[in-house]
Amino acid sequence: MTDPRPVIAALRDGRGLDGPGATLIAQGLADGSVSDAQAGAFAMAVLTRGTGEAGRVALTRAMRDSGHVLRWDLPGPVVDKHSTGGIGDTVSLILAPLLAACGVYVPMISGRGLGHTGGTLDKLEAIPGFVCDQPEDDFRRILRETGCAIVAATGDIAPADRRLYAIRDESATVGSIDLITASILSKKLAAGLEGLVLDVKAGSGAFLQSPDQARALAQSLVRTANGAGCRCSALITDMDQPLARSAGNALEVAEAIRVLRGEGGALRDLVLELSAEALRLAGQGGDPAAQLDAGAAAEVFGRMVAAQGGPRDLLDRPAAHLPTAPACHPVPAPAGSVDAIDVAALGHAVVALGGGRVRAGDAIDVRVGLSRLAKLGEAVGPDRPLAIVHAADETAAEIAVAAVAAAYQIGDGIAPGPLIRERLDTDD
């Protein structure tokens, strides 16, 4: 069968998607034999009628196999983590070297940010000289020698997804859980993983704000990854407040280094939860907290940064290497405690400062962002601002100060909810 129309018609009529049909669509997306009109009709049929669980697995596998799939011959398990994105989420920069210090290999293929959440590659590119676009031979060498590498996807990783992703935006089908699942997992599973832990955010700063939406996506991801042959589990985590105290690329790198050097807080707590889950999926023992406290993860991070072109003394002298913004101003707060935070508004404030993208391809100012972000329940006032704005100039700083102030509600204070809202495993 080479004609995609019967596949689209079957979906339209509620008869689902089988393996051959998924392969036909995925290969046609990759090689151009499926037209834009057919791709849009396929996406709309999936959105309105669904693929079914077996069809979702078939589509994920077919999109994974539409390009190059990495294979590994390493003396340990190969695992990774994926987050649906949030504000102050610098987990990857700490988790990858921590897992490597615990004896597993982490070939992390990441992306750049778009919208109000930051991208891992943008954060790493705030480090002078750090190269995310690594040839495969160098990627393999760095992974074998260091235990982890964080790189950009090459053009031959899941090319079907790259085309369908753009068509989903144009055809108003971005919200399909089936297509979101296949998009995320086709790229991750092309990295040749044996285990994958997912961090699905819920709350005011999340891609999916409602708990029910977050749980539906987490279930779909876990079941599909396991159905495609990769052990997978998910944590649904809180995004009703920023995860870290900083938002903005260089500022988040600096905070990740502080955690690697022993600083506590919610960022460290989540890293330890996710690392323990990843080690469980990999069938490995180990004590992530001990490795973090002993400096083993910091040592691996330093070696990874140097191997990918960054300064060898970044951990010892972060202030000498990470760029800083020229205009820094506190966000004044009335006396009281934090009752609520519009976390997405904080992310949009960073984008408005130049620290994120409105459109793919936009340039980013890695210096700008927010630091010392107040959390839920914390007392604020004349001696404790809501945050510090880091801006390229005084005008941008003034606008950001107003935006951050508007994102906070001050009252008597409210206790934050749990960091881990729910855990989902294979049978959930």
C-alpha positions as a Markdown table, in Angstrom:
| # | Residue | x | y | z |
|---|---|---|---|---|
| 1 | Met | 0.0 | 0.0 | 0.0 |
| 2 | Thr | 1.4 | 3.4 | -1.0 |
| 3 | Asp | -1.7 | 5.6 | -1.0 |
| 4 | Pro | -2.2 | 7.3 | 2.4 |
| 5 | Arg | -5.8 | 8.1 | 1.8 |
| 6 | Pro | -7.2 | 4.7 | 3.0 |
| 7 | Val | -5.2 | 5.2 | 6.2 |
| 8 | Ile | -6.6 | 8.7 | 6.7 |
| 9 | Ala | -10.2 | 7.4 | 6.0 |
| 10 | Ala | -9.8 | 4.6 | 8.5 |
| 11 | Leu | -8.9 | 7.1 | 11.2 |
| 12 | Arg | -11.7 | 9.4 | 10.1 |
| 13 | Asp | -14.2 | 6.6 | 10.4 |
| 14 | Gly | -13.0 | 5.5 | 13.9 |
| 15 | Arg | -11.3 | 2.3 | 12.8 |
| 16 | Gly | -7.9 | 3.3 | 14.3 |
| 17 | Leu | -4.4 | 3.0 | 13.0 |
| 18 | Asp | -2.4 | -0.2 | 12.4 |
| 19 | Gly | 1.3 | -0.8 | 12.0 |
| 20 | Pro | 1.5 | -0.7 | 8.2 |
| 21 | Gly | -0.6 | 2.4 | 8.0 |
| 22 | Ala | 1.5 | 4.2 | 10.6 |
| 23 | Thr | 4.7 | 3.2 | 8.7 |
| 24 | Leu | 3.2 | 4.5 | 5.4 |
| 25 | Ile | 2.3 | 7.9 | 7.0 |
| 26 | Ala | 5.6 | 8.3 | 8.8 |
| 27 | Gln | 7.8 | 7.4 | 5.8 |
| 28 | Gly | 5.7 | 9.6 | 3.6 |
| 29 | Leu | 6.1 | 12.5 | 6.0 |
| 30 | Ala | 9.9 | 12.0 | 6.0 |
| 31 | Asp | 10.3 | 11.6 | 2.2 |
| 32 | Gly | 7.6 | 14.0 | 1.1 |
| 33 | Ser | 5.3 | 11.5 | -0.6 |
| 34 | Val | 2.6 | 12.4 | 1.9 |
| 35 | Ser | 1.4 | 15.9 | 0.8 |
| 36 | Asp | 0.8 | 18.8 | 3.3 |
| 37 | Ala | -3.0 | 18.4 | 2.7 |
| 38 | Gln | -2.8 | 14.7 | 3.5 |
| 39 | Ala | -0.6 | 15.3 | 6.6 |
| 40 | Gly | -3.1 | 18.0 | 7.8 |
| 41 | Ala | -6.0 | 15.6 | 7.2 |
| 42 | Phe | -4.2 | 12.8 | 9.1 |
| 43 | Ala | -3.5 | 15.1 | 12.0 |
| 44 | Met | -7.1 | 16.3 | 12.2 |
| 45 | Ala | -8.4 | 12.7 | 12.0 |
| 46 | Val | -6.1 | 11.7 | 14.9 |
| 47 | Leu | -7.3 | 14.7 | 16.9 |
| 48 | Thr | -11.0 | 14.0 | 16.4 |
| 49 | Arg | -11.1 | 10.2 | 16.5 |
| 50 | Gly | -7.9 | 9.1 | 18.1 |
| 51 | Thr | -5.5 | 6.3 | 17.2 |
| 52 | Gly | -6.2 | 3.9 | 20.0 |
| 53 | Glu | -3.4 | 2.7 | 22.3 |
| 54 | Ala | -2.0 | 0.1 | 19.8 |
| 55 | Gly | -2.1 | 2.8 | 17.0 |
| 56 | Arg | -0.3 | 5.3 | 19.2 |
| 57 | Val | 2.5 | 2.7 | 19.8 |
| 58 | Ala | 2.6 | 2.0 | 16.1 |
| 59 | Leu | 2.8 | 5.7 | 15.2 |
| 60 | Thr | 5.5 | 6.3 | 17.8 |
| 61 | Arg | 7.6 | 3.4 | 16.5 |
| 62 | Ala | 7.1 | 4.4 | 12.8 |
| 63 | Met | 8.1 | 8.0 | 13.5 |
| 64 | Arg | 11.1 | 6.9 | 15.5 |
| 65 | Asp | 12.1 | 4.6 | 12.6 |
| 66 | Ser | 11.6 | 7.3 | 9.9 |
| 67 | Gly | 15.2 | 8.3 | 10.4 |
| 68 | His | 18.4 | 7.3 | 12.2 |
| 69 | Val | 18.1 | 5.3 | 15.4 |
| 70 | Leu | 21.1 | 5.2 | 17.6 |
| 71 | Arg | 22.5 | 1.9 | 18.9 |
| 72 | Trp | 24.9 | 1.6 | 21.8 |
| 73 | Asp | 27.5 | -0.8 | 23.0 |
| 74 | Leu | 28.3 | 0.6 | 26.4 |
| 75 | Pro | 29.3 | -1.1 | 29.8 |
| 76 | Gly | 26.1 | 0.1 | 31.5 |
| 77 | Pro | 22.4 | 0.9 | 30.9 |
| 78 | Val | 21.4 | 3.9 | 28.7 |
| 79 | Val | 18.7 | 6.1 | 30.2 |
| 80 | Asp | 17.3 | 9.6 | 29.9 |
| 81 | Lys | 14.6 | 12.0 | 31.2 |
| 82 | His | 12.1 | 14.2 | 29.5 |
| 83 | Ser | 10.3 | 17.2 | 31.0 |
| 84 | Thr | 7.2 | 18.9 | 29.5 |
| 85 | Gly | 8.8 | 22.2 | 30.5 |
| 86 | Gly | 8.4 | 24.8 | 33.3 |
| 87 | Ile | 9.9 | 27.9 | 34.8 |
| 88 | Gly | 13.2 | 27.5 | 36.6 |
| 89 | Asp | 13.5 | 23.9 | 35.4 |
| 90 | Thr | 17.2 | 23.3 | 35.1 |
| 91 | Val | 17.0 | 19.6 | 36.1 |
| 92 | Ser | 18.8 | 18.2 | 33.1 |
| 93 | Leu | 22.0 | 20.1 | 33.8 |
| 94 | Ile | 22.2 | 18.4 | 37.2 |
| 95 | Leu | 20.5 | 15.1 | 36.5 |
| 96 | Ala | 22.6 | 13.9 | 33.5 |
| 97 | Pro | 25.9 | 14.1 | 35.3 |
| 98 | Leu | 24.4 | 12.8 | 38.5 |
| 99 | Leu | 23.1 | 9.7 | 36.7 |
| 100 | Ala | 26.5 | 9.3 | 35.0 |
| 101 | Ala | 28.2 | 9.4 | 38.4 |
| 102 | Cys | 25.8 | 6.6 | 39.4 |
| 103 | Gly | 27.0 | 4.3 | 36.6 |
| 104 | Val | 24.5 | 4.8 | 33.8 |
| 105 | Tyr | 24.9 | 6.5 | 30.5 |
| 106 | Val | 22.8 | 9.5 | 29.5 |
| 107 | Pro | 22.7 | 10.5 | 25.7 |
| 108 | Met | 20.4 | 13.5 | 26.2 |
| 109 | Ile | 19.1 | 14.9 | 22.9 |
| 110 | Ser | 17.4 | 18.1 | 23.8 |
| 111 | Gly | 15.8 | 21.1 | 22.2 |
| 112 | Arg | 15.7 | 24.9 | 22.3 |
| 113 | Gly | 12.9 | 26.8 | 24.0 |
| 114 | Leu | 9.8 | 28.3 | 22.3 |
| 115 | Gly | 7.1 | 30.1 | 24.3 |
| 116 | His | 7.3 | 30.8 | 28.0 |
| 117 | Thr | 9.4 | 27.8 | 29.0 |
| 118 | Gly | 13.2 | 27.7 | 28.5 |
| 119 | Gly | 15.2 | 25.1 | 26.5 |
| 120 | Thr | 18.0 | 23.0 | 27.8 |
| 121 | Leu | 20.2 | 23.8 | 24.8 |
| 122 | Asp | 19.7 | 27.6 | 25.3 |
| 123 | Lys | 20.9 | 27.3 | 28.9 |
| 124 | Leu | 24.0 | 25.3 | 28.0 |
| 125 | Glu | 24.8 | 27.8 | 25.2 |
| 126 | Ala | 25.0 | 30.5 | 27.9 |
| 127 | Ile | 28.3 | 28.8 | 28.8 |
| 128 | Pro | 31.1 | 30.3 | 26.6 |
| 129 | Gly | 32.3 | 27.8 | 24.0 |
| 130 | Phe | 29.8 | 25.1 | 24.7 |
| 131 | Val | 28.8 | 23.3 | 21.5 |
| 132 | Cys | 25.5 | 21.5 | 21.4 |
| 133 | Asp | 25.6 | 20.6 | 17.7 |
| 134 | Gln | 28.0 | 17.6 | 17.9 |
| 135 | Pro | 28.7 | 15.2 | 15.1 |
| 136 | Glu | 27.6 | 11.6 | 16.0 |
| 137 | Asp | 31.2 | 10.4 | 16.3 |
| 138 | Asp | 32.0 | 13.1 | 18.9 |
| 139 | Phe | 28.7 | 12.5 | 20.6 |
| 140 | Arg | 29.5 | 8.8 | 21.0 |
| 141 | Arg | 33.1 | 9.6 | 22.2 |
| 142 | Ile | 31.9 | 12.1 | 24.8 |
| 143 | Leu | 29.2 | 9.8 | 26.1 |
| 144 | Arg | 31.6 | 6.9 | 26.4 |
| 145 | Glu | 34.4 | 9.0 | 28.1 |
| 146 | Thr | 32.1 | 11.1 | 30.4 |
| 147 | Gly | 29.0 | 9.1 | 30.9 |
| 148 | Cys | 26.7 | 11.9 | 29.6 |
| 149 | Ala | 26.4 | 14.4 | 26.8 |
| 150 | Ile | 23.6 | 16.9 | 26.1 |
| 151 | Val | 23.3 | 17.7 | 22.3 |
| 152 | Ala | 21.0 | 19.0 | 19.7 |
| 153 | Ala | 19.1 | 16.5 | 17.4 |
| 154 | Thr | 20.5 | 16.1 | 14.0 |
| 155 | Gly | 18.3 | 16.3 | 10.9 |
| 156 | Asp | 18.1 | 12.6 | 10.5 |
| 157 | Ile | 16.6 | 12.0 | 14.0 |
| 158 | Ala | 12.8 | 11.3 | 13.6 |
| 159 | Pro | 12.4 | 13.5 | 10.4 |
| 160 | Ala | 8.7 | 12.5 | 10.3 |
| 161 | Asp | 8.1 | 14.3 | 13.5 |
| 162 | Arg | 9.9 | 17.5 | 12.4 |
| 163 | Arg | 7.5 | 17.8 | 9.4 |
| 164 | Leu | 4.3 | 16.8 | 11.3 |
| 165 | Tyr | 5.2 | 19.2 | 14.2 |
| 166 | Ala | 5.0 | 22.2 | 11.8 |
| 167 | Ile | 1.8 | 20.9 | 10.2 |
| 168 | Arg | 0.1 | 20.4 | 13.6 |
| 169 | Asp | 0.7 | 24.1 | 14.3 |
| 170 | Glu | -0.8 | 25.2 | 11.0 |
| 171 | Ser | -3.8 | 22.8 | 11.2 |
| 172 | Ala | -4.8 | 23.6 | 14.8 |
| 173 | Thr | -4.1 | 20.0 | 15.9 |
| 174 | Val | -1.4 | 20.7 | 18.5 |
| 175 | Gly | -3.6 | 19.6 | 21.4 |
| 176 | Ser | -3.9 | 15.9 | 20.3 |
| 177 | Ile | -2.6 | 13.7 | 23.2 |
| 178 | Asp | -1.8 | 11.0 | 20.6 |
| 179 | Leu | 0.3 | 13.3 | 18.4 |
| 180 | Ile | 2.0 | 14.9 | 21.4 |
| 181 | Thr | 2.9 | 11.5 | 22.7 |
| 182 | Ala | 4.3 | 10.3 | 19.4 |
| 183 | Ser | 6.2 | 13.5 | 18.9 |
| 184 | Ile | 7.9 | 13.4 | 22.3 |
| 185 | Leu | 8.7 | 9.7 | 22.3 |
| 186 | Ser | 9.8 | 9.3 | 18.7 |
| 187 | Lys | 12.7 | 11.7 | 19.3 |
| 188 | Lys | 13.6 | 10.2 | 22.7 |
| 189 | Leu | 13.4 | 6.6 | 21.6 |
| 190 | Ala | 15.6 | 7.3 | 18.6 |
| 191 | Ala | 18.4 | 7.9 | 21.1 |
| 192 | Gly | 18.4 | 4.1 | 21.8 |
| 193 | Leu | 17.2 | 4.3 | 25.4 |
| 194 | Glu | 16.6 | 1.4 | 27.7 |
| 195 | Gly | 14.8 | 3.5 | 30.3 |
| 196 | Leu | 13.1 | 6.9 | 30.3 |
| 197 | Val | 11.7 | 8.8 | 33.3 |
| 198 | Leu | 9.2 | 11.6 | 32.6 |
| 199 | Asp | 8.6 | 14.8 | 34.4 |
| 200 | Val | 5.1 | 16.0 | 33.5 |
| 201 | Lys | 4.3 | 19.4 | 34.9 |
| 202 | Ala | 0.9 | 20.6 | 36.2 |
| 203 | Gly | 0.0 | 24.1 | 37.4 |
| 204 | Ser | -0.1 | 27.7 | 36.3 |
| 205 | Gly | 3.4 | 27.6 | 34.6 |
| 206 | Ala | 2.9 | 24.2 | 32.8 |
| 207 | Phe | 2.1 | 23.4 | 29.2 |
| 208 | Leu | -0.9 | 21.4 | 30.6 |
| 209 | Gln | -2.2 | 23.3 | 33.6 |
| 210 | Ser | -5.0 | 21.0 | 34.8 |
| 211 | Pro | -4.1 | 17.9 | 36.8 |
| 212 | Asp | -6.5 | 15.8 | 34.6 |
| 213 | Gln | -4.7 | 16.9 | 31.4 |
| 214 | Ala | -1.3 | 16.3 | 32.9 |
| 215 | Arg | -2.3 | 12.8 | 34.1 |
| 216 | Ala | -3.8 | 11.9 | 30.7 |
| 217 | Leu | -0.6 | 12.9 | 29.0 |
| 218 | Ala | 1.6 | 11.1 | 31.6 |
| 219 | Gln | -0.5 | 7.9 | 31.2 |
| 220 | Ser | -0.3 | 8.1 | 27.4 |
| 221 | Leu | 3.5 | 8.6 | 27.5 |
| 222 | Val | 4.2 | 5.8 | 29.9 |
| 223 | Arg | 2.0 | 3.2 | 28.2 |
| 224 | Thr | 3.2 | 4.1 | 24.8 |
| 225 | Ala | 6.9 | 4.0 | 25.7 |
| 226 | Asn | 6.5 | 0.7 | 27.4 |
| 227 | Gly | 4.6 | -0.6 | 24.5 |
| 228 | Ala | 7.4 | 0.5 | 22.2 |
| 229 | Gly | 10.0 | -1.4 | 24.3 |
| 230 | Cys | 11.4 | 1.2 | 26.6 |
| 231 | Arg | 10.9 | 1.0 | 30.3 |
| 232 | Cys | 9.2 | 4.2 | 31.4 |
| 233 | Ser | 7.6 | 5.8 | 34.4 |
| 234 | Ala | 6.4 | 9.4 | 35.1 |
| 235 | Leu | 6.3 | 11.9 | 37.9 |
| 236 | Ile | 3.6 | 14.5 | 37.8 |
| 237 | Thr | 5.2 | 17.5 | 39.5 |
| 238 | Asp | 4.1 | 20.9 | 40.7 |
| 239 | Met | 4.4 | 24.1 | 38.5 |
| 240 | Asp | 2.2 | 26.4 | 40.6 |
| 241 | Gln | 5.5 | 28.1 | 41.5 |
| 242 | Pro | 8.9 | 28.2 | 39.8 |
| 243 | Leu | 11.0 | 25.1 | 40.4 |
| 244 | Ala | 14.2 | 27.1 | 41.1 |
| 245 | Arg | 14.9 | 30.6 | 42.3 |
| 246 | Ser | 16.1 | 31.7 | 38.8 |
| 247 | Ala | 14.6 | 32.0 | 35.3 |
| 248 | Gly | 16.8 | 32.9 | 32.4 |
| 249 | Asn | 19.6 | 31.0 | 30.8 |
| 250 | Ala | 22.9 | 32.1 | 32.4 |
| 251 | Leu | 21.1 | 32.6 | 35.7 |
| 252 | Glu | 19.8 | 29.1 | 35.6 |
| 253 | Val | 23.2 | 27.6 | 34.8 |
| 254 | Ala | 24.6 | 29.5 | 37.8 |
| 255 | Glu | 21.9 | 28.0 | 40.0 |
| 256 | Ala | 22.5 | 24.5 | 38.6 |
| 257 | Ile | 26.2 | 24.9 | 39.6 |
| 258 | Arg | 25.2 | 25.9 | 43.1 |
| 259 | Val | 23.1 | 22.8 | 43.4 |
| 260 | Leu | 25.9 | 20.6 | 42.1 |
| 261 | Arg | 28.1 | 22.3 | 44.8 |
| 262 | Gly | 25.6 | 21.4 | 47.6 |
| 263 | Glu | 22.8 | 24.0 | 47.6 |
| 264 | Gly | 19.4 | 22.6 | 48.7 |
| 265 | Gly | 15.9 | 23.4 | 47.7 |
| 266 | Ala | 13.1 | 22.1 | 45.4 |
| 267 | Leu | 15.4 | 21.9 | 42.4 |
| 268 | Arg | 17.7 | 19.5 | 44.2 |
| 269 | Asp | 14.8 | 17.6 | 45.7 |
| 270 | Leu | 13.3 | 16.9 | 42.2 |
| 271 | Val | 16.6 | 16.0 | 40.7 |
| 272 | Leu | 17.1 | 13.3 | 43.4 |
| 273 | Glu | 13.5 | 12.0 | 42.9 |
| 274 | Leu | 14.0 | 11.7 | 39.1 |
| 275 | Ser | 17.4 | 10.2 | 39.4 |
| 276 | Ala | 16.2 | 7.5 | 41.8 |
| 277 | Glu | 13.4 | 6.7 | 39.4 |
| 278 | Ala | 15.7 | 6.5 | 36.4 |
| 279 | Leu | 18.1 | 4.2 | 38.3 |
| 280 | Arg | 15.2 | 1.9 | 39.3 |
| 281 | Leu | 14.1 | 1.7 | 35.6 |
| 282 | Ala | 17.7 | 0.8 | 34.7 |
| 283 | Gly | 17.8 | -1.9 | 37.3 |
| 284 | Gln | 20.7 | -0.1 | 39.1 |
| 285 | Gly | 21.3 | 0.6 | 42.7 |
| 286 | Gly | 23.2 | 3.6 | 44.1 |
| 287 | Asp | 22.7 | 6.6 | 46.2 |
| 288 | Pro | 22.2 | 9.7 | 44.1 |
| 289 | Ala | 22.2 | 12.0 | 47.2 |
| 290 | Ala | 25.6 | 10.7 | 48.3 |
| 291 | Gln | 27.0 | 11.2 | 44.8 |
| 292 | Leu | 25.7 | 14.7 | 44.7 |
| 293 | Asp | 27.0 | 15.5 | 48.2 |
| 294 | Ala | 30.4 | 14.0 | 47.5 |
| 295 | Gly | 30.9 | 16.2 | 44.4 |
| 296 | Ala | 30.9 | 13.3 | 41.9 |
| 297 | Ala | 28.1 | 14.8 | 39.8 |
| 298 | Ala | 29.9 | 18.2 | 39.8 |
| 299 | Glu | 33.1 | 16.5 | 38.6 |
| 300 | Val | 31.2 | 14.8 | 35.7 |
| 301 | Phe | 29.4 | 18.0 | 34.8 |
| 302 | Gly | 32.8 | 19.8 | 34.6 |
| 303 | Arg | 34.2 | 17.1 | 32.3 |
| 304 | Met | 31.1 | 17.2 | 30.1 |
| 305 | Val | 31.3 | 21.0 | 29.7 |
| 306 | Ala | 35.0 | 20.8 | 28.8 |
| 307 | Ala | 34.4 | 17.9 | 26.4 |
| 308 | Gln | 31.8 | 20.0 | 24.6 |
| 309 | Gly | 34.0 | 23.1 | 24.3 |
| 310 | Gly | 33.2 | 25.0 | 27.5 |
| 311 | Pro | 35.8 | 26.3 | 30.0 |
| 312 | Arg | 37.5 | 23.7 | 32.1 |
| 313 | Asp | 37.2 | 25.8 | 35.3 |
| 314 | Leu | 33.5 | 26.7 | 35.0 |
| 315 | Leu | 32.6 | 25.1 | 38.3 |
| 316 | Asp | 35.4 | 26.9 | 40.2 |
| 317 | Arg | 34.9 | 30.3 | 38.6 |
| 318 | Pro | 31.3 | 30.5 | 37.2 |
| 319 | Ala | 31.1 | 34.3 | 37.7 |
| 320 | Ala | 34.2 | 34.7 | 35.5 |
| 321 | His | 32.6 | 32.9 | 32.6 |
| 322 | Leu | 28.8 | 33.3 | 32.7 |
| 323 | Pro | 27.6 | 36.6 | 31.1 |
| 324 | Thr | 25.7 | 39.1 | 33.3 |
| 325 | Ala | 23.1 | 41.7 | 32.4 |
| 326 | Pro | 24.0 | 45.4 | 32.8 |
| 327 | Ala | 20.7 | 46.5 | 34.5 |
| 328 | Cys | 19.6 | 44.7 | 37.7 |
| 329 | His | 16.6 | 46.0 | 39.7 |
| 330 | Pro | 14.6 | 44.5 | 42.6 |
| 331 | Val | 10.8 | 44.0 | 42.2 |
| 332 | Pro | 9.3 | 45.8 | 45.3 |
| 333 | Ala | 6.7 | 44.0 | 47.3 |
| 334 | Pro | 4.1 | 45.1 | 49.8 |
| 335 | Ala | 4.5 | 43.5 | 53.3 |
| 336 | Gly | 2.8 | 40.1 | 53.5 |
| 337 | Ser | 3.3 | 36.6 | 52.2 |
| 338 | Val | 2.9 | 35.0 | 48.7 |
| 339 | Asp | -0.6 | 33.7 | 48.1 |
| 340 | Ala | -0.4 | 32.8 | 44.4 |
| 341 | Ile | 1.9 | 33.1 | 41.4 |
| 342 | Asp | 1.1 | 33.3 | 37.7 |
| 343 | Val | 4.1 | 31.3 | 36.8 |
| 344 | Ala | 3.5 | 31.5 | 33.0 |
| 345 | Ala | 3.5 | 35.3 | 33.4 |
| 346 | Leu | 7.0 | 35.0 | 34.9 |
| 347 | Gly | 8.1 | 33.0 | 31.9 |
| 348 | His | 6.6 | 35.6 | 29.5 |
| 349 | Ala | 8.5 | 38.3 | 31.4 |
| 350 | Val | 11.7 | 36.5 | 30.7 |
| 351 | Val | 10.8 | 36.2 | 27.0 |
| 352 | Ala | 10.0 | 39.9 | 26.8 |
| 353 | Leu | 13.4 | 40.7 | 28.3 |
| 354 | Gly | 14.9 | 38.8 | 25.3 |
| 355 | Gly | 15.6 | 35.6 | 27.2 |
| 356 | Gly | 13.3 | 33.4 | 25.2 |
| 357 | Arg | 11.7 | 33.1 | 21.7 |
| 358 | Val | 8.4 | 34.2 | 20.3 |
| 359 | Arg | 9.2 | 32.5 | 16.9 |
| 360 | Ala | 11.7 | 29.7 | 16.1 |
| 361 | Gly | 15.0 | 31.2 | 15.1 |
| 362 | Asp | 14.7 | 34.3 | 17.3 |
| 363 | Ala | 18.0 | 35.3 | 18.9 |
| 364 | Ile | 18.3 | 35.0 | 22.7 |
| 365 | Asp | 20.0 | 37.2 | 25.2 |
| 366 | Val | 21.4 | 34.6 | 27.6 |
| 367 | Arg | 22.3 | 37.3 | 30.2 |
| 368 | Val | 18.7 | 38.4 | 31.1 |
| 369 | Gly | 16.1 | 36.9 | 33.4 |
| 370 | Leu | 14.9 | 36.8 | 37.0 |
| 371 | Ser | 16.7 | 35.7 | 40.2 |
| 372 | Arg | 15.8 | 35.4 | 43.9 |
| 373 | Leu | 12.2 | 34.5 | 42.9 |
| 374 | Ala | 9.9 | 34.4 | 45.9 |
| 375 | Lys | 8.0 | 31.1 | 46.5 |
| 376 | Leu | 4.5 | 30.4 | 47.8 |
| 377 | Gly | 4.1 | 31.2 | 51.5 |
| 378 | Glu | 7.2 | 33.2 | 51.8 |
| 379 | Ala | 7.2 | 36.6 | 53.5 |
| 380 | Val | 8.0 | 39.5 | 51.3 |
| 381 | Gly | 8.2 | 43.3 | 51.9 |
| 382 | Pro | 10.6 | 46.2 | 51.9 |
| 383 | Asp | 13.5 | 43.9 | 52.9 |
| 384 | Arg | 12.6 | 41.0 | 50.7 |
| 385 | Pro | 11.7 | 41.8 | 47.0 |
| 386 | Leu | 9.7 | 39.5 | 44.9 |
| 387 | Ala | 12.6 | 39.0 | 42.6 |
| 388 | Ile | 15.6 | 40.7 | 41.0 |
| 389 | Val | 15.2 | 41.6 | 37.3 |
| 390 | His | 18.3 | 41.3 | 35.1 |
| 391 | Ala | 17.8 | 43.3 | 31.9 |
| 392 | Ala | 19.8 | 44.6 | 28.9 |
| 393 | Asp | 18.8 | 48.2 | 29.6 |
| 394 | Glu | 16.8 | 50.3 | 32.0 |
| 395 | Thr | 13.7 | 50.5 | 29.9 |
| 396 | Ala | 13.4 | 46.7 | 29.6 |
| 397 | Ala | 14.1 | 46.4 | 33.4 |
| 398 | Glu | 11.2 | 48.8 | 34.2 |
| 399 | Ile | 8.7 | 46.9 | 32.1 |
| 400 | Ala | 9.8 | 43.6 | 33.6 |
| 401 | Val | 9.6 | 44.9 | 37.2 |
| 402 | Ala | 5.9 | 45.8 | 36.5 |
| 403 | Ala | 5.2 | 42.4 | 34.9 |
| 404 | Val | 6.7 | 40.4 | 37.7 |
| 405 | Ala | 4.9 | 42.4 | 40.3 |
| 406 | Ala | 1.6 | 41.7 | 38.5 |
| 407 | Ala | 2.3 | 38.0 | 38.5 |
| 408 | Tyr | 2.3 | 37.8 | 42.3 |
| 409 | Gln | -0.7 | 37.9 | 44.7 |
| 410 | Ile | 0.3 | 38.9 | 48.3 |
| 411 | Gly | -1.8 | 38.2 | 51.3 |
| 412 | Asp | -1.5 | 36.0 | 54.4 |
| 413 | Gly | 0.5 | 33.3 | 52.6 |
| 414 | Ile | -0.5 | 29.8 | 51.4 |
| 415 | Ala | 1.4 | 26.6 | 52.0 |
| 416 | Pro | 2.7 | 25.1 | 48.7 |
| 417 | Gly | 1.4 | 21.8 | 47.5 |
| 418 | Pro | 3.6 | 18.7 | 47.2 |
| 419 | Leu | 6.4 | 18.8 | 44.7 |
| 420 | Ile | 5.5 | 15.3 | 43.5 |
| 421 | Arg | 1.8 | 15.2 | 42.8 |
| 422 | Glu | 1.6 | 11.7 | 41.5 |
| 423 | Arg | 3.7 | 8.7 | 40.3 |
| 424 | Leu | 2.7 | 6.6 | 37.3 |
| 425 | Asp | 4.3 | 3.3 | 36.3 |
| 426 | Thr | 3.6 | 0.7 | 33.7 |
| 427 | Asp | 0.3 | -0.5 | 35.1 |
| 428 | Asp | -1.2 | 2.9 | 35.9 |
